[in-house]
């Protein structure tokens, strides 16, 4: 329903009264209040619902009745994700996967990520201090390059090594900050994935700027996400 429709809210409330969503995750009051376990799927779905908003104080999503039809279309996915992320359901999945190949692989990936290292071509290393995209960790900042050769056995963690005849060495990295991501100009040419790193395009930067760990920083830097930075944006960032 259009925001300009003066009867949009009453039409949506009538639609809810006629065909309500029966769910423990949804309450109807002045608007529709959703309280669910955290799920990236739910966040992405609700971002597509017009005028849906997150209330940080109550830790709930609020949707006006005028958006009820859009919410109802997305509700099966939202409720399935909520049930899948309940503590008991997650515990059961952990118990079921204990000792499995999938769990061992996940543990190996977690350990490798904590080491904050990444294989880069010895003859084509990235520039230090510049935000670049990687096949494994998204957009990061390389801060040092060693002379230690990466054994080919690590190709299970970094599959791009299998498709290259180049010699790789270990490079250390850190996550990119929100000001760094905002100030990056996207690449204008398609990426070459053979080296395992490349200059990020606009879509990759958009995804990285929406990461949860950047949320608090984003509150301090109210720059529009998903567009190119302007001179005024950079002046605002440089103040912090």
N, C-alpha and C positions, 0 to 999 in steps of 0.2 A: 504494500500500500504506500502511496506517496506521502511524504512528510507534510505536504501542503493539504492533504485531504483532512478537512476539519472533523470528519467522522471516522478517521482511521482507527483511533483508539477504541471507540465504542464498537466498531465493526469487528475488531480483533477480539474484544472481550466477548462479544456475542458468539464468535466462532469458537472461542475456548469453552464457553458455557455449553454450546451445542455438542462439541466433540473434544472434551478435555484430554490432556495427556495425563494418564495415571502413572505416576512414578514417584518413588521416595526421594528422588533427586530434584524434584520440581515443586515449588510452592507458589500459589497465586495470591496476590495481595493487591497493592497499588500497581504492581507490575508482576512479571514472572521472575521468580528468584530461583537460581540454580546453585545447588551446593553439591559438589562432586569431588572425588579424589582427583589429584592433579594428573592430567593427561595432555600430552602435546596434541593428540588427535582432537580432544575437546576444544582446546584453545584455537586450533586452526578452524574447526567447524564454526565456533561462535564468532570468530572474526569475520565470517561471511554473512552473519545475520545483521541486517541493518539496525543501527542504534543500540546494539548490545554493548554493555559496558561492564568493566570489572571494578568491584568495590574492594579496595585493599583493606579497609577496616573490618568489614564483615567476612572477607574472604569468599565472596559470592559473586556470581554473574547476575546481572539484571537485564531483562529484555522487556521492552514495552509491548503492550498487547497488539499494537499496530504491526509488529513483526512476528506475530504468532504463526502465521502460515509458513513463513520461512523457517522458523524454529521447528515446527512440526515435521517439515520435510527432512530435516537433518537429525531429528531426535533418535531414530534407530541407531545411527552411528554413535551419537553422543552417549546414549545409555549403555550400549555395548562396551564402549571404552571405559565408562565409569565402573561398571561391574568388573571388568578385566583388571582394573587398577585398585580394587579394594584390597586392604592388607591381607585378608585371608586368601584371596585368589592369587595374589602375588607370592605368598608363602607356599601355597600348594605347587605353583609352577617351579619355584626354587627347589622344593623337595623332589619333584619329579625329574628335574634335570640334573640333580646332584650326581657328580661323577661321569656325566655324559661327555661326549666329544664336544658338544656345543658349549658346555660350561667351561671345559678346559681351554677351549679356544677363546672364550670371552675373558677368562682370567689372564691368559697370555696377552691379549690386546690391552687389558687394563694395566698390567705391569709395564708393558712397553710404552704406553702413553705417559705413565708417571715418570719415566726416564727423560722425557722431553728431548728426544733425539729423533732424527729423520735422515734417511739416506738421500744424498744429492750427488749428481754427477761431478766427478773430480775435475773434469774439463769444462763444465758448464754450471758453476755454482750460482745460487741466487745472491743478490746484493743484500748485505746485512742491513737490518733496520727498516726494510721495506716490506709492506704487507703483500704477501703472495698466497695463491691458492695451492693446496696440496690435495692429493688423492685421498689421504687418510684422515687428516685433522682439520680440513676446511681452510679458512684464511688465518694465517699465522705470521709471526715475525721471526726471522732467523737472526740469531745473535752471535753465532760463532760457528766456525767450520774447522774440523780437525783433519789430520792426515791419516786417521785410522780407517782402513779399508773395511767396508761392510761385507761380511761373508754372504755368499749366495743363499745360504740356508735361511736368511731372513726374508727371502722372497715370499714366504707364506704369509708374513705380516705386511709386506709391501709388494703386492703382485706386479706393479709396473716394472720391477726389476727383471721379471721374466721376459719382458718384451724389448729389452735393451742389451746391447753389447758393451755399453759403457761401464767403466769402473765407478763404483759409488763409495763415498766417504761419509762419515757421520757428521751431521750438523746439529747444533743445539738450537732450540726455539722457545718462544713464549707466546701466549695468546695475544692477539691484537686488541687494543683498547678501542672503545667506541669513538673517541676523537680521531684516532688513527684511521679507523674504518671510514669515517665520514669524510676525511680529507683525501682519501684515495680516489684518483680518477680511474674509471673502469677501462679495461682493455678494449681496443677497437677491432682487434683481429681475433680469430678463433684460437683457442688454446692448443698447445702441443703437449699431450699427456705423457709422452715417452720419457721425459726427464723426471716425472713425479711432482713437478711444481710448474706454475705458470702465473701470469698476471691475471687477477680476478676480473670477471666481467660484472656487469651491473646486477644481474640476478644473484650471483654469488655474494656480492656485497650486501644486497638486501637481506638475504638469509642470515648472514653473519651478524648484521646489525640488530636482528631480532632475537639473538640468543638470550636466554634468561639471565645469565651472569652479567649481561650488560644493562639490565633493567635499571639498577640504581644509578649507574652512570648516565643513562638516558634521561632520567629525571633532572639531572643537573645540566644536560645539554639538549634543550628542547628544539632539536633540528628535525625537520621532516625526514622520516625514514623512506628510503627508496627513490631518492632523486639525487642529482648531482649537487655537490656543495657549492655555495656561492661565496663571494668575498665576505659578506656580512656573517655567514655561518662560521667561517674560519676565524674572524675577529672575535666572535663569541667564544669559540673553543679555546683560543689562545689565552683568554682571561683566566682559565682554570689550571 
